[in-house]
Amino acid sequence: MPYDLHMAIGITILALSIPAALNAWIDRRLPIVSGVLIVMGGGLMAYAWREKPGGYQWQDLPTSFITVIGHYL
């Protein structure tokens, strides 16, 4: 479960970094916040992917996200 939680948080952070990056690009600013979010989200996903026994397959990502949501609701 903790690896699924790390993966779900990483996916969410990466999803939130996309609008921040687009906003910085449109305003012609340096995308510092979105860069930090991309590193954090990617790092969490890489950690979960590497540490989970057997790893993740692309098909497992929606299942792990739904498992985390179901566990906390």
Secondary structure, 3 states (H helix, E strand, C coil): CHHHHHHHHHHHHHHHHHHHHHHHHHCCCCCHHHHHHHHHHHHHHHHHHHHCCCCCCCCHHHHHHHHHHHHHC
